[in-house]
């Protein structure tokens, strides 16, 4: 809990700084990139969390990975976090900043998981479905997961709509198991 609170405080501080300097869009894009990069690289996340790896090595890696891709303010912020030896918070700070940005701009982040890439008709239906539940703008992220088999899984806010064939098969399996144990008299 303390880690989340510290990360949220750092994210809010950076968010306030971005608003103050009129750099919200730039810093938001930078933090989204930091978030995506760390999420896609398990090695980078483990390196940031590791107490064995020295802080100067972590700083070198962060600078090499991000210097050419993010703005000066964001880079200075990351360097400050590294100097304070709070590098383990960087993944959570980036996630929290993205959440603050989405909330500030009334954007609903929606994840659509399908077995094959979704066509435009499905994307339109999903956007309309989410619009029934929220008044926010919809930002659709797609993910392909063959284990879904067919249909889709939709996640937004604190909701999940699972209209996948995998889910239907699991429900049938449970029903069959339940019926096996029912004794008839």
Secondary structure, 3 states (H helix, E strand, C coil): CHHHHHHHHHHHHHHHHHHHCCCHHHHHHHHHHHHHHHHHCHHHHHHHHCCCCCHHHHHHHHHHHHCCCCCHHHHHHHHHHHHCCCHHHHHHHHHHHHHHHHHHCCEEEEEEEECCCCCHHHHHHHHHHHHHHCCCEEEEEEEECHHHCCEEEEEECCEEEEEEHHHHHHHHHHHHHHHHCCCCC
